[in-house]
Amino acid sequence: MTDLVTAASAGVPQAAWLDRYTQVMMNTFGTPARVFVRGEGTQIWDADGHQYTDFLSGLAVTSLGQAHPAVLAAITAQLSTLGHVSNFFATPAQVSLAERLTGFVTANAPGTPAKVFFTNSGTEANECAFKATRLTGRTRIVAMEGSFHGRTMGALAVTSNPKYREPFAPLPGEVVFVPYGDADALAAAVDETVAAILIEPIQGENGIVDPGDEFVRAARRIASAHGALLWIDEVQTGLGRCGDWLCSASSGVTADLVTFAKGLGNGFPIGACVATGPAAGLLQPGSHGSTYAGNPVAAAAGLAVIGVIERDGLLARATAMGERLAAGIAALDAPGIVTVRGRGLLRGIVLRDEIAPAVVAGLLQAGWIANAPRPSVVRVAPPLIVSEAEIDAFVAAFAKALDAATAEAG
Ligand code: PLP
């Protein structure tokens, strides 16, 4: 059967799609920069036939690039065998994926019991973790300034940005925020009333801010000293993006709660909340649920992603390509570039001036997709399959876009 959407979109220009978009889509995301119709690997085409190299992966999601044959085969095989059954029943795909994820989360303490609740997104994975913390008998959460954990009411409550939070107050309460990376401030904020400490190993939405492994270790020590849970949000950083299954793995810690999403399904919506040790027993029959949680098609996508990352050595590749990118940007020796932050293929190019949106617009015009999470930070997160040549070509394109944006800003 021909692809109905592609057939219907053939020959319809972007401007027409954008007009129709404005009529029927809620204006939550602003005006889309492009209308994309097709992708293959790192390449994406818009409705006017222009070609782009994807250095954003749909916000750190499509680690294997577009239309990866292994993911396609796994999804197709599962959907044509068994598509959905509800959580009154189990499926092999769901159990197998849970076994892989628990293995990743307990890699620093093999043998630790761990259990999974599957979700459809990152925010839902955090909702699950949040609900689990409420069942400890304590209610306070210590979260980080600059954090981002999603847009549902619970995830918003632990997200620090007032712009996202304030219009929706009152949010679930008893959340306090401390400066990210400040172990002393964290220690001062935690006592026996705290249910959990919540951290991201790297704050992606805040501009790829990396506090380092010692902060993760300090958070573990402080949580344990007060009987609080350590909850690590690996939604953006996990599953290979930073060069390991968990970005926090290099700290040596094992968290009580870990949340995943983005990179897990290569674009097929799936997330997971993994709980270890006693935390794995907090949620009991009836305390949480979701119709699609652990849908076998989504689980098959997750298994395929993990299988390809292993088969093709993409953890090591993410590290190597990330270092090549950072070295290439540093070698530009441009006065407008302050530094390159991050790990693996989650990188933030920090600019001297607040011109990141203009740089991103220039890159897009030149056929490169990136974004600006902060006015002075360009986020670069290509698929883990990115080639050396693409990294080098991006660095050259970045230099040109930066020059143009700097000149434009005067
Ligand atoms: N947590 C982190 C660290 C994120 O970066 C995001 C999304 O950017 C989320 C949670 C929310 O994930 P989702 O958009 O899938 O709900």
Residues whose N, C-alpha, C, O or C-beta is under 5 A from the ligand:
A	BS01	PLP	S121 G122 T123 E124 F148 H149 G150 E200 G204 D233 V235 Q236 A261
